[in-house]
């Protein structure tokens, strides 16, 4: 299934802002290994701000790893028609 066929969806109400999603995201991990990575300015696929996760759809590849590890079941993969 191609990236355009699925999308990561966040349910804000159940997100507790724990940040586990940000630590398991392979896109984030790959970016953070770059010696020039600046945590304050670089976009990440998923991040936490003001106590809630948010998704950058330009970076997210909708692999679903974060959804599998989310303790609040706040993240799901939606299949697009």
Secondary structure, DSSP 8 states (H G I E B T S, - for coil): --GGGEEEEE-GGG-----HHHHH-HHHHHHHTSTT--TTTS--SEEEETTEEEE-TTT-----HHHHH-TT--EEEEE--
